Amino acid sequence: MLMAHPAVLDTLVEQYDTLRILHAEEGDEGVRQRMNDVAYTLCVATGTRDIDTALVTARHHLPGARPEDDSVLTA
């Protein structure tokens, strides 16, 4: 599977985290749409189907991620 460049993943994760912190899901239609667009792009870029999995996958591929990091293991 192709994976987006780590710089792209880093930007997308940062954008999503910022929107989440600012409670974009409670904002106006334009802001909610931006959050949905970033979530969708993260899913496509990581080959996943939901934002939680996309975030874990993206973070795992960022520089400095540890292969043994338990955040990528399922419960």
N, C-alpha and C positions, 0 to 999 in steps of 0.2 A: 504494500500500500504506500502511496506517496504521502509524505507528511510536509506540511508547510514549514518554511524556514523558521528557525527559533526566534528570529527578530519579529517576524509577523505574528507568531504565537504570543510572544511577550506583549506586543502592542494590543492584541485582541483581549488577552487576559486582563491587562491593565485597564482597558476601556470598560470591560464588563464589570470588573470590581468597582471602578469609580461610579458607574451607573447604579450598581447595587447599593453601594454605600450611601448614595444620594437618594435612594428610594425611588428610582426612576419608574418602577412598576406602578407607582402611585401618582406619577406626573401626568402631564397632558398627553394627548395622542401622539404627538411628534416624538416626545421623549420615550414613551413606551415602545414606539416603533423602532427607535434607534437601539434600544436594549434588545428587542427581539431580533433585529438585524445582526447585531454583534453575536448574540447567542447562536443564531443560525450559521453564521460564518465560522464560528468556533467549531460547531459540530461538523461542518463540511471539511474544514481544515484538518480535523483530527480523525475523520472517518467514524464518528460516533453519532448517536441518535438523541442524546439528551444532554443538557448543559452541564449537569454535575459530572458526568463521565468525560465530557469534553474538557472541562477545567482540569480534572485530574490528569488526563492524558497530555494536555498542553503543558501543564507544569512539569510533568515527568520528562518532557523533551526540552526543557529550558536549560541553558548552561547552569551548571552547579547542582542539578538534580542528582540525587543519589539513587543508583539502581536498587538498593536495598530499602529505600524509603517505603514504609508500610502504608503510606497514604494511597498507594496504587493497588493495594491488596483488597479484595472483596471480603466482606465479613462472612 
